[in-house]
């Protein structure tokens, strides 16, 4: 986290408690105040937690805080502005959701040539367009034990067992590319293990981004 741009940037320096509340099991803080907006329990699953900070600058310059507020409300959440709860009509909700989807898709096209992907950030099996999918891939393991059970396995493009993802999300927030995994493959499969190969931002969804560490 301290090595990431989240702790050193010109907009907002974040800490662990910005996104995590030690007193709840919710997937986000109980309250997130950004400018004059107060997002109640924003979720990373539909990108409201991330976009609450990233809207209005960088690749998401065209997304307004109001767009993110509408996204939160459309998911059944509550957002207050200057202390008053916000509400949106059906048209405003759809326009905001479509604009966010178009903007995130354009970002994926620019950075990873993913414009053909269907935007579905909340899909648990293939969360395409989720900020966390690419920027917080589960590349770590729960315990310091070298066995395949610490990871989620799937088949690579050759039908061999490989690590698809781990159990602990990266907090560096950089994209982890497949090439960063491939260099860990032992040239001698008889001496390698699947758990030797760090998963990456693409390996949860794409078999071509998985690399078998042994001969099976």
GITARA-V40143 format. One record per backbone hydrogen bond with DSSP energy under -1.0 kcal/mol. CO is the residue of the C=O (numbers start at 1). NH is the residue of the N-H. E is the energy in kcal/mol with one decimal. If there is no record, write none. Layout:
co | nh | e
CO | NH | E
CO | NH | E
This chain:
co | nh | e
1 | 4 | -1.2
4 | 7 | -1.2
6 | 14 | -3.1
15 | 18 | -1.3
16 | 19 | -1.0
16 | 20 | -1.7
21 | 24 | -1.6
26 | 28 | -1.7
30 | 41 | -1.8
32 | 39 | -3.1
34 | 37 | -2.6
36 | 82 | -2.1
37 | 34 | -2.4
38 | 80 | -2.2
39 | 32 | -2.5
43 | 49 | -2.0
44 | 47 | -1.2
47 | 51 | -2.9
48 | 52 | -1.8
50 | 53 | -1.1
50 | 54 | -2.1
51 | 55 | -2.5
54 | 57 | -1.4
57 | 60 | -1.5
58 | 61 | -1.5
60 | 56 | -2.1
60 | 63 | -1.3
63 | 56 | -1.0
64 | 68 | -1.7
65 | 69 | -2.3
66 | 70 | -2.4
67 | 71 | -2.0
68 | 72 | -2.3
69 | 73 | -2.5
70 | 74 | -2.6
72 | 77 | -2.5
73 | 76 | -1.9
78 | 40 | -2.5
79 | 86 | -3.0
80 | 38 | -3.0
81 | 84 | -1.8
84 | 81 | -2.8
89 | 93 | -2.1
90 | 94 | -2.2
91 | 95 | -2.5
92 | 96 | -2.2
93 | 97 | -2.5
94 | 98 | -2.6
95 | 99 | -2.2
96 | 100 | -2.4
97 | 101 | -2.5
98 | 102 | -2.6
99 | 103 | -2.3
100 | 104 | -2.8
101 | 105 | -2.4
102 | 106 | -2.1
103 | 107 | -1.9
104 | 108 | -2.3
105 | 109 | -2.3
106 | 110 | -2.2
107 | 111 | -2.2
108 | 112 | -2.8
109 | 113 | -1.5
114 | 117 | -1.7
120 | 123 | -1.7
126 | 128 | -2.3
127 | 130 | -1.5
128 | 120 | -2.2
130 | 134 | -1.0
131 | 135 | -2.6
132 | 136 | -1.8
137 | 139 | -1.6
137 | 170 | -2.4
138 | 166 | -4.1
140 | 167 | -2.5
140 | 168 | -1.5
143 | 145 | -2.3
145 | 147 | -1.4
147 | 150 | -1.8
148 | 151 | -2.1
152 | 164 | -3.2
152 | 165 | -1.5
154 | 162 | -2.7
156 | 159 | -2.0
160 | 156 | -2.8
162 | 154 | -2.6
165 | 152 | -3.3
168 | 140 | -2.3
176 | 201 | -2.8
177 | 180 | -1.5
178 | 181 | -1.2
178 | 182 | -2.5
179 | 183 | -1.3
181 | 184 | -1.9
182 | 185 | -1.6
188 | 191 | -2.2
189 | 192 | -1.2
193 | 196 | -1.3
194 | 197 | -1.8
202 | 206 | -2.4
206 | 209 | -1.4
207 | 157 | -1.0
207 | 210 | -1.5
216 | 161 | -1.2
